[in-house]
Amino acid sequence: MGEYAEWISSFVVQTLSGVVAVFVGVWLALVVERKRRVEDAETSDAEAIREFDRALDTILGSVVKNTAEAKRILRALEHQKRPQLIHAAFETSTWYASQDRFIALCRNVDERIIFAQFFDEVRRLQAFVDFRCNLHVSTTTGKLDCEDPDLHALIVGIDRHLAGLAEDLRFCGVVLVTDHGKPVHRRLMGITSVAAVPAG
């Protein structure tokens, strides 16, 4: 019976040590897998942040260019003696090329909305500049009577509306660059300092 008890105790010890080894092995595998997933998520998050920063930097460059173009239109309208042809060179291809990726990576809904609104304003301003240009060409080529007072009042109203659209775009661009831009974007816009926002 001593030999049988020794055999049973040896069997129980080996079985229990095997079971414990399996549980410890599974637990260690789970810990290692969880750590690997955390590291993969951190790497993925870091790459997404870098990609978002690149997209934001590119889009902000376009914001700076479009804001400068809006300022140029405002100056041209302010300094004209009589209606003159105004050409606009707005840049929207950057937004259209990076819009989907920017929106997918941007976690702030308000930020997505304000950038989309800015480029929608760019599109509207470009369309209005094109309309004004077509009207100017029609008056210059004699298709419309330049001496008509109603036409003159219409052109003055169009220029006033164009100036309002350009000022809105300029202001929105300054806000975007002030709130989201890097120092290089602020310097390009001529923004010298940004007031600190109190915490809390």
Salt bridges, closest charged atoms under 4 A:
GLU33 OE2 - ARG36 NH2 2.47
GLU33 OE2 - ARG37 NE 3.15
ASP40 OD2 - ARG36 NH1 2.65
GLU47 OE1 - ARG50 NH2 2.80
GLU47 OE2 - ARG54 NH2 3.51
GLU51 OE2 - ARG101 NE 2.36
ASP57 OD1 - LYS182 NZ 3.95
ASP57 OD1 - HIS185 NE2 3.01
GLU69 OE2 - ARG72 NH2 2.61
GLU111 OE2 - HIS180 ND1 3.94
ASP120 OD1 - ARG123 NH2 2.65
ASP120 OD2 - ARG124 NH1 2.82
ASP159 OD1 - ARG132 NE 2.43
GLU167 OE2 - ARG170 NH2 2.68
